[in-house]
C-alpha cells in the first residue's frame, strides 16, 4: 500500500508540474528558474532535517557521486528539456521521455547487473504507443527537414541524463544514506550548477515578483522537488528504477486532465485509446513486483524519506 501511495503521489505531483512550469517561462531565464527551484528545495530539506534531528552527514569517500546526482538529476536533464521545447512540441518530448523506462532498465543492467525483465519492455511499448496516440496530432506534422531532429536529440539526451542521475542515486542510496540528506546535498549542487551555467551563458540574474511566477516556484520547489524526489528515490529503492520510470508515461495524462479543466482541452478517440494503452502498460509494469518490494511493504521502510 505504501508503494502505491508513493507512486500515485509522484504521478499526480509531476503531472501537475507540467502546468506549473508554463508559469516559469518568460521574464526569468530557464537556468535561473531551475537554480531558484532546486536551491529553495535544498534549503527546505536542510531546515527540515535540522528541525527533525535527522543527520545531514554523507560519506566523503564517494561524495562526487552526490555531485553527479545533483548535476544530472536536478539540473542537466531539465536544461535539455527546456531547450528541446524550443524546437519540438511537448507531446513529442513526452513520447521520447517515456523511453526512460527502458533507459533505467538498461543502465541498471549495465551498472548493477539487475536483469531487464521482458515484462517491462512490453510495458514500455504499451506506454510509448499510448503517449503516441494521445499526442498524434502533434506527431503527425513532424518534419525531419527542420529543427525537429535537434529537438528530438536534445529530448533523448535529457532521458539519458535523468536515467544516469537515477543510477547515481541508486549508488548513493546503497551506502546507507538518508534520503533527506542525500536530496538536500544533491539539489544544492544541482542549483549551483544551474546558476553557474546561466552565468556562463550570459543570462541575467533576475527574479519575477509576479504572483503566478512565485506561486509556481513555491509549488515546484516544495512539491515538485522536495516531496516528489523523495517519493522517486523511495520508489527506486523499493521497486527499482525501471518500474518507477513508468510513472513518466502517466505524467502527460495528468497534465492533460488539468488542461481539460483549465484550458478546455478536448479529448479525442485516439487520446482515449492512448490512455487505455498506457494503463495496460502501467498494469504490466507494476504487477508481480519483486519480493524485496513485498517484504518492504509488509515490514515498513525505515528510511528518512
N, C-alpha and C positions, 0 to 999 in steps of 0.2 A: 504493500500500500504506500509506503514511504517513497519507493521508486516511482510509482505512478504519479504521486503528488509533485515530486521534483520535476518530472518530465512535463506534466501539464503546466506547471508554473513557468518553466523555461519556454515552452511553446507560446503561451499567452503573453508573456512579457516581451520576448524578442519579436513576436509577430506584431506587437504594438509599437516597437521601436521604429519599424519602417515608417510609421506615420510621424513619430516624434522627430526623426532625423530630417524630415522635409522642412521643419521649422528652424533647423540649424543652418540651412543654406541661404547664402546671400551676402550679408554685410561682413560676416566673420569668415576668414579662410578655413577650409576644412581641417588643415593641420592644427590650427589654433583651437578649433572646436573640439577636436579629438584630445588635445592636450588638456583643455579645461575639463572635459568629461572624465578622463581617467585620473587626472590629478585630484579632482574632487572626490571621486570614488575611493582612491587610495587614502586620502586624508580621512574620509569617513570610516574606513576599515581600521586605520591606525587608532583613531579615537575610540571606536567600538572595542577594540582589543584591550586598550588601556582601561576602559570603564568596566569591562567584564573580567579583568585579570588574566586574559589569555597571553601566552608568551608570543613575542614578536621575533624571537631569535630563529635564525635559519642556519643550517650547516654552511660553513665557509669554504669547505674544500671543493665544492662544485657549485658555488654561488653563481658562476657565469651562466648556468642553465636557467636560473631565475631571470637573468637579464635577457636571455634568448626568448624565454616565455613572454616576457613583457613586450619585447620589440615585435615578435611575430604575432602573438595572440591579441595584444591590446593596442596595437599601433599599425604595423605594416600592412596587415590584410585590410584594415579599414581604409587606408590611403588608396590602395589599389581598387577597392570597390567604388570609392568616390570618383577616382579618375576614370574607371570603366563606365560609370554612369553618365559621363560627359560624352561618350561615344556610342553607347548602346542603351537600349531600354532596360528598365528594372526587371521586366519579365525575362529577358534573356539572361540577365545576371542571376535571377532566381533559378533558372534551369541549370546554368553552369555550376552554381553553388551547391546544388543538390548532389553533385559529384563528391562532396566531402565525405559521404558515407563510404564510398569506395576508397577515397584517399586515406581516410582514417584506418580502414581495414588493411590496406596495403602497407602503410607505414608501421602499423602495429606488428604486422608480419615481419617486416624488414628489421625493425629495431628491437622488438621484444619476442619474436618468434611465436606470436599469437596466430593460430590458424584463421584463415579467411573463410568463413562459412558460406557455402553456396546459397544458403537461405537469405543471407544479407545481400548478396549480389542480385538475386531475383527481386528482393525488396527494393533495392536501389533502382532497378529497372522500372518497376511499377511507379516509383516516386518520380523519376525523370519523365516518364510518359505522362503522368498526371499533371506535373507542372507544365510540361509542353502543351498539353491540351488547354489548360487554363489560360496560358499566355499565347495561344496560337495566333490571334490577330496580330500580335507584335512580331512573332517569329516569321510569319508568312511573308512579311515585307522586308525581311533581312536581305541585304545586298552585300556580297563579299567584295564588291568593287569599290566600296567606300572605306570609312574608318572602322567598320564593324569588326574586321579581323583583329585590329589592335585592341578594340574593346573586349573582344572575346578572350584574347590572350591575357589581358590585364585581369579579367574576372577569373580565369583559370589560375593565374599566379596567386591571386588572393586566396583561392581554395588551398593551394599548396602551402602558403604561409600559415593560414589558420590551422591546417592539419599538423604541420610541423610544430606549431605552438602547442597544440594538444599533446603531441608526443613529448615535448619538453615538460609539460605539466605532469604527464604520467611519470616521467623520470623523477621529477621533484617530489611528487606525492609518494613515490616508492621509498623515500628516505624519512618516513615518519614525520612528515611536515604538516602542520596545521593549515587548513585551507584559508583561514582568515589571514594569517601571517604571510602565507605564500602569495595570495592575491594582492595584499597590501603592498608588498615589496615589488612584485612584478608590474602592477599597474603604475606604480611610481616611475619605474624605468620606461614603461610604455609612454607615459605622459612626457617624460624628459626627452625621449627620442622624437616624439611628435613636435615638441617645441623646438628642438634643435634643427629638425628637418625644415620646419616652417621658416625659421630664421635663415637657414642656408638657402632657401628658395626665394628669400626676399619678401616673405609675407608680412604684413603689418601686424603688430601685437595690439589688437584692439578687442573690444567687447561690445556686445549689443545689450542695451538695457530695455529692449522691447519685452513686453510680458510674455509673448509667445516663445521667444528665444530662451528666456530664463526658465520658464516652466518646463520646456522640453529638455533643457540642460539638466535640471534637477531630476526629472524622470529618468533620463538616460544614465546619469551618474548613480542614482540610488538604486533604481530597479533594473535598468538595462545593463548595469555594470556590477555594482557591489552584490546585489541579490542574484541576478541571472548567472553570473560566472561562478558563484558559489554553488548554484544548482548544477551548472555544467560540469564542474570538476567532481562534485559528489556523484553525479551520474556516471562519469567516466570511470571513477574509482569502483563503482558498483556493477555496472553492466557493460563497461568497455566503451572505447571511443567510437567504434563503428556503429553500434546501436544508438548511442547518444547522438551521433551525427545525423541520424534520420530525422531528428527534430527540425533540421533545416528545410526539409521538404514541406513541413506544415506551417512554417512562418508566413509564407505568402498567402496561405489560405486565411489565416487570422487577419493579416493586413487587409485583404480584400473584404473580409467581413466588416472591419472598421470602415472601409471605403464605401460599403453599401449604405452605412448609416450616415457618414459624414459627407460623401460626395455623390450619392445616388448611383453607385456602381450597379450595372445591370448584369445579372447572371445569365449566361448562355447555356445551351445544351452541352456544348463542348466543355465549358467550365465545370458544370455539374459532373460530367463524366470524368473529368480530371480529378475532382475531389474523390470520387469513388476509387479511382486507381491509387491515389495517394493513401487512402485509408486502408486499402488492401495491403499496400506496401508497408504501412505502419504496423498492421497486424502481424505481418510476416517478420518484421524487424524485432518486435517486442515480445512475441510469444516464444515459448521454450527457452527462457532465459538460462544462462549458465548457473550452475549450482552455487557459485560464490554469491550471486545476486540473491538467490532464495535464502541462503544462510544469513546474509546481511539483513534481509527484511525480517527474518524471524528473531534475530538477536539484537537488532538495532545497531546503527552505525554510531560510534562514539567520537567521531571526528568533530572538530570545532568548526564545521561549515557554517 
